[in-house]
Amino acid sequence: MTASVALVGVTKRFDKLVAVSSLDLEIKKGEFLSLLGPSGCGKTTTLRMIAGFIEPDEGEILIDGKPMRNVSVRRRSVGIVFQNYALFPNLNAFENIAFGMRARKIPESEIKNKVNELLELIGLSDRAKALPKELSGGQQQRVALARALAINPKVLLLDEPLSALDAKVRNALRFEIKRIQRQSGIPTLYVTHDQQEALSISDRVAIMNGGKLEQVGSPLDIYTKPRTKFVADFVGDNNFLYGTYEGDGSFVWLGRQFTVNSQEVGRKEACLVVRPERFRVVKGRSEINEITGKVSGKVFLGAMVRLAIEVAESANDLLVDLLSSDGAHFDVGAEITVSFDPDDSFLLFER
Ligand code: ATP
């Protein structure tokens, strides 16, 4: 098995700005971990510290159990792919991939075998002689990935590698990166601000906010059990209903009483979170956790439609996603009653 990476109490300041604050994080053996968060939250700084471009002010970074302080970028044996390809423009695909191996004085026959193997892995065997400018953006990024893998890195660091590509290529390459990572088993840190991307390809997702870690967990955990409002908000759209938890499994929002699942005791202010796709239309027989309102907006999303529903006394419209076939019955101005299961909602007790 290949190495793992550990960050222990890592802090990085730029003058007075704390870019990364007491970060504890582990990339386990063979794991694909995404670092997700808004612009400026410290993702790239974290990656650059693991790579060795910058040193932490406090704390320690270990690769395979070994402390990395004062170990040069090259001696850390990390493979890095940036957003903007960064291929050598005057070298063809083969030579770009071979570059790191040449620098390490690896025998020519070994280089040839390895590069050909990698060209096959990325599906570009027939483009070995192409210069970067003769390749599409997606192909260039594949070459960059192969170049990073060529040195048999202990860890792969990918910094928004797909963000310069158009949506279709991005989607295809996401799965390719995942496949290649799984085959190679190299622990990978994937920096992105795209929540969909992070949730779709990662074994675990670490969410950062203001230099700190908010939550680390499996994509499903992060999506269904966010621990903070920031996480809930950052990974997908939500309805935040501010009200009072009554301490007995019920929650009151604008005079409406809902049944919720919570082990909390005591009455307190809380926020009930319901994802738009968790609502269903109430037809006929009444159900628990109903909300009635008037459709104020409708957008077609393909398989789904999103309705904005004006609810009496609420300052915000309720967002409800329905299958297009269900949504077809409701136009702007129509009255609608929706409901949600207690299991499909969760309470946050912070403000
Ligand atoms: P983005 O998604 O926009 O790349 P990020 O989450 O990767 O953002 P970082 O690039 O790590 O964020 O930056 C974290 C904070 O540190 C930002 O406020 C940034 O302005 C600051 N910062 C980063 N590098 C430096 C530097 N070399 N000198 C001064 N400030 C820096």
Boltz pocket constraint, residues with backbone or C-beta under 6 A from the ligand:
constraints:
  - pocket:
      binder: B
      contacts: [[A, 14], [A, 17], [A, 18], [A, 19], [A, 37], [A, 38], [A, 39], [A, 40], [A, 41], [A, 42], [A, 43], [A, 44], [A, 45], [A, 46], [A, 193]]
      max_distance: 6.0
